Amino acid sequence: EELGIKAYTDDADKVYDSEVGNVYAVWKGEDASSPILLSAHLDTVAPGTGKKIIIDEDKGVIKSDGTTVLGSDDVAGIVEILEGIRLVKESGKKHRTVELLFPIAEEAYTKGAAVFDYTKINAKEAYCFDLSGNVGTAAIKSVSLISFEVIVNGKASHAGFAPSEGINAIAIAASAIAKIKQGQVDIDSTLNIVDLKLKWKNADDIRVYLFSFIPIAKIKKQEKQ
């Protein structure tokens, strides 16, 4: 509001029972060029409260005191975007229309972005301020994440009266895991099984073995802009 831009929030807060939804705004421009989208996520890694920040003006560094998170991921991105807008406004230069999207719950696997209504977006060009590196560079290919959860249902049987009728969920899961290549599976991707759980599903003693794996960590490339 201080920048003279009206922002709107969607209903992502109701979907995830959070304090705020995704924030979207449009800064109208005088330039006839196509609009551009700038984005940075609102949340930080936990715990997002009680931060103890140290500002070292001599070194030009902002850091935490070491006992809390800093939250620069992605508060720094939000600050860069808003400060950039302020500088352009103060310069009085003409600019193209800028769309702003500040989603929630990025650290929880981009849940906020997953429920945003992208029909509101007109820009065909976008920059997401969520990457470390040298000033003047941008990632054209960065880390992506796909996760899977596989549930193997076993079947209990009496070891004395019906041993052949049982289904061993652990044996099935172990056989599947043994056949899955892990680590770096190709030039662009890694795959890892990250969680194994054994649970009793109900009173019938049906065994459930869960495992999940997370593949496709794309190698990052940068180019100067």
C-alpha positions as CSV (number, residue, x, y, z in Angstrom):
1,E,0.0,0.0,0.0
2,E,2.9,2.4,0.7
3,L,4.0,1.9,-2.9
4,G,0.5,2.7,-4.1
5,I,-0.2,-0.8,-5.2
6,K,-3.4,-2.6,-4.2
7,A,-2.8,-6.2,-3.3
8,Y,-5.3,-9.1,-3.0
9,T,-5.2,-12.4,-1.2
10,D,-6.9,-15.6,-2.3
11,D,-8.4,-18.4,-0.3
12,A,-5.3,-20.5,0.1
13,D,-5.4,-19.8,3.8
14,K,-8.7,-21.6,4.0
15,V,-7.3,-24.6,2.1
16,Y,-4.4,-25.0,4.5
17,D,-5.7,-23.3,7.6
18,S,-3.0,-20.7,7.5
19,E,-3.0,-17.0,8.6
20,V,-2.9,-15.6,5.1
21,G,-3.5,-16.6,1.5
22,N,-1.4,-16.1,-1.6
23,V,-0.8,-12.4,-2.3
24,Y,-1.3,-11.0,-5.8
25,A,-1.0,-7.5,-7.1
26,V,-0.6,-5.6,-10.4
27,W,1.5,-2.5,-10.8
28,K,0.1,-0.8,-13.9
29,G,2.7,0.5,-16.4
30,E,2.8,3.2,-19.1
31,D,5.0,1.2,-21.4
32,A,3.1,-0.8,-24.0
33,S,5.5,-3.8,-23.6
34,S,4.1,-7.1,-22.4
35,P,3.7,-7.5,-18.6
36,I,6.3,-9.3,-16.5
37,L,5.7,-11.4,-13.4
38,L,7.9,-11.2,-10.3
39,S,7.5,-13.7,-7.5
40,A,8.9,-14.7,-4.1
41,H,7.3,-16.9,-1.4
42,L,6.1,-15.5,1.9
43,D,7.0,-18.4,4.2
44,T,10.4,-19.3,5.6
45,V,11.8,-22.5,7.1
46,A,10.5,-23.3,10.6
47,P,10.6,-21.8,13.1
48,G,9.5,-18.7,11.4
49,T,9.1,-16.7,14.6
50,G,11.4,-15.3,17.3
51,K,14.2,-14.4,14.8
52,K,17.3,-12.8,16.3
53,I,18.7,-10.6,13.6
54,I,22.1,-8.9,13.5
55,I,22.8,-6.0,11.1
56,D,26.5,-5.5,10.5
57,E,26.6,-2.1,8.7
58,D,30.4,-2.1,8.5
59,K,30.4,-5.3,6.5
60,G,27.0,-4.7,4.8
61,V,25.7,-8.0,6.1
62,I,22.4,-9.0,7.7
63,K,22.5,-12.4,9.6
64,S,21.0,-14.2,12.5
65,D,22.8,-14.6,15.8
66,G,23.2,-18.3,15.1
67,T,20.4,-19.4,17.4
68,T,17.5,-18.8,15.0
69,V,16.8,-18.9,11.3
70,L,17.4,-15.7,9.3
71,G,14.4,-16.2,7.0
72,S,16.2,-14.6,4.0
73,D,14.7,-17.5,2.0
74,D,12.6,-15.9,0.8
75,V,12.2,-12.6,2.6
76,A,15.2,-11.3,0.7
77,G,13.4,-12.0,-2.5
78,I,10.3,-10.0,-1.4
79,V,12.5,-7.1,-0.3
80,E,14.4,-7.0,-3.6
81,I,11.1,-6.9,-5.6
82,L,9.5,-4.2,-3.5
83,E,12.7,-2.1,-3.3
84,G,13.1,-2.4,-7.0
85,I,9.6,-1.0,-7.5
86,R,10.3,1.8,-5.1
87,L,13.4,2.8,-7.0
88,V,11.6,2.8,-10.4
89,K,8.8,4.9,-9.0
90,E,11.3,7.4,-7.5
91,S,13.1,7.6,-10.9
92,G,9.9,8.6,-12.7
93,K,10.8,6.4,-15.6
94,K,8.2,4.6,-17.7
95,H,7.8,0.9,-17.1
96,R,5.8,-2.0,-18.3
97,T,3.1,-3.6,-16.2
98,V,4.4,-5.7,-13.4
99,E,2.4,-8.5,-11.8
100,L,3.4,-9.6,-8.3
101,L,2.8,-13.0,-6.8
102,F,3.8,-13.9,-3.2
103,P,2.6,-17.5,-2.5
104,I,2.5,-19.2,0.8
105,A,3.7,-22.6,1.9
106,E,6.6,-22.9,-0.6
107,E,8.7,-24.7,2.0
108,A,5.9,-27.3,2.3
109,Y,6.4,-28.4,-1.4
110,T,4.9,-25.3,-3.1
111,K,1.4,-25.9,-1.6
112,G,0.4,-22.2,-2.0
113,A,1.4,-22.0,-5.6
114,A,-0.5,-25.3,-6.3
115,V,-3.9,-23.7,-5.5
116,F,-3.4,-20.3,-7.0
117,D,-5.8,-19.3,-9.9
118,Y,-3.3,-18.7,-12.7
119,T,-6.0,-17.3,-15.0
120,K,-5.4,-14.0,-13.1
121,I,-1.8,-13.9,-14.6
122,N,-1.4,-12.1,-18.0
123,A,2.4,-12.1,-18.1
124,K,4.3,-14.6,-20.3
125,E,7.6,-13.8,-18.7
126,A,8.3,-14.4,-15.1
127,Y,11.2,-14.3,-12.6
128,C,11.2,-16.0,-9.3
129,F,13.5,-14.4,-6.7
130,D,14.5,-17.6,-4.8
131,L,18.0,-18.5,-5.7
132,S,21.5,-17.7,-4.4
133,G,24.3,-16.7,-6.8
134,N,26.0,-13.8,-8.4
135,V,24.1,-10.7,-9.2
136,G,23.1,-10.5,-12.8
137,T,22.5,-14.2,-13.3
138,A,19.3,-16.2,-13.5
139,A,18.7,-19.9,-13.4
140,I,17.1,-21.3,-16.6
141,K,17.0,-24.8,-15.1
142,S,16.8,-25.5,-11.4
143,V,15.8,-28.0,-8.8
144,S,12.4,-29.7,-9.2
145,L,10.9,-32.2,-6.8
146,I,8.4,-35.1,-7.3
147,S,7.6,-37.3,-4.4
148,F,5.8,-40.7,-4.3
149,E,4.3,-42.7,-1.5
150,V,3.8,-46.4,-2.1
151,I,1.6,-48.5,0.3
152,V,2.1,-52.2,0.4
153,N,-0.7,-54.1,2.1
154,G,0.1,-57.4,3.6
155,K,-2.2,-60.2,4.7
156,A,-2.0,-61.9,8.1
157,S,-2.3,-65.7,8.4
158,H,-1.7,-68.3,11.0
159,A,1.9,-69.6,10.9
160,G,0.7,-73.1,11.9
161,F,-2.7,-73.6,10.1
162,A,-2.4,-71.5,7.0
163,P,1.3,-70.3,6.4
164,S,0.9,-70.2,2.7
165,E,-2.0,-67.8,2.7
166,G,-0.1,-64.9,4.2
167,I,1.3,-62.0,2.3
168,N,4.5,-60.5,3.6
169,A,4.4,-56.7,3.0
170,I,8.0,-56.3,4.1
171,A,9.3,-58.9,1.7
172,I,7.4,-57.3,-1.2
173,A,8.7,-53.8,-0.3
174,A,12.2,-55.0,0.1
175,S,12.1,-56.7,-3.3
176,A,10.8,-53.5,-5.0
177,I,13.4,-51.4,-3.3
178,A,16.2,-53.7,-4.4
179,K,15.2,-53.2,-8.0
180,I,15.1,-49.4,-7.8
181,K,18.3,-47.6,-8.9
182,Q,19.1,-44.9,-6.3
183,G,21.5,-41.9,-6.2
184,Q,22.2,-40.2,-9.5
185,V,20.1,-42.1,-12.0
186,D,20.9,-39.9,-15.1
187,I,22.7,-36.7,-15.9
188,D,19.7,-34.6,-14.7
189,S,18.1,-36.6,-11.9
190,T,18.6,-38.2,-8.5
191,L,16.3,-40.6,-6.7
192,N,16.4,-41.6,-3.1
193,I,14.1,-43.6,-0.8
194,V,13.8,-41.3,2.2
195,D,11.3,-42.9,4.6
196,L,10.3,-46.4,5.6
197,K,7.4,-47.1,7.9
198,L,5.7,-50.2,9.3
199,K,2.2,-49.8,10.6
200,W,-0.6,-52.0,11.8
201,K,-3.6,-51.0,9.8
202,N,-6.4,-52.5,11.9
203,A,-7.4,-55.1,14.3
204,D,-7.3,-57.8,11.6
205,D,-3.5,-57.5,11.7
206,I,-3.1,-56.5,8.1
207,R,0.4,-55.2,7.8
208,V,1.1,-52.0,5.8
209,Y,4.6,-51.1,4.7
210,L,5.1,-47.6,3.4
211,F,8.0,-46.2,1.6
212,S,8.5,-43.0,-0.3
213,F,11.1,-41.7,-2.7
214,I,11.9,-38.3,-4.1
215,P,13.3,-38.2,-7.7
216,I,14.2,-35.6,-10.2
217,A,16.6,-33.0,-8.7
218,K,17.5,-31.0,-11.8
219,I,21.0,-29.7,-12.2
220,K,21.1,-26.0,-12.0
221,K,22.3,-23.8,-14.9
222,Q,22.8,-20.1,-15.0
223,E,23.2,-17.5,-17.7
224,K,24.0,-13.8,-17.5
225,Q,21.1,-11.4,-18.1
